[in-house]
Amino acid sequence: MAITSKEINLSQLDSELGNKGLVADFNDNAKKLILPSEGSDVTEAQLESAIAAHIAQSTEQTIADKLASVGLSVPDLKEALGL
């Protein structure tokens, strides 16, 4: 179990640990609780080390990202809307 106030991207952190499974409680930003899920072999030392090295990547997509995911661009959308 680890407690941190650091910005955490849980799926990214789990990936950095080898996709072994993590669960978290982020209800208190000053005391985010992160622990291995049931059946995970991640040790407390591995978890704390990974959190210390972790730099959370944003999961928010921009409008341009969302349009690109369906093969469009901002100019394409403007043209379609007659703008």
C-alpha angles and dihedrals in degrees: 000000000000133000120204143160090206120118106263133193098198098198090048092048091049089050090050088055093050101268094283096144133269134193127196147184111214097172091115112047091199093053110032109178117214125178140160114269120244110290094019117131095207110132124220089246092053091048094049092046092049091049091050091053095039120115107185116229116213117255093197116110124214121228088254090053091051092048091047090054088065095039099262136116132208091257089050090053093047090051092049090051092046094243 
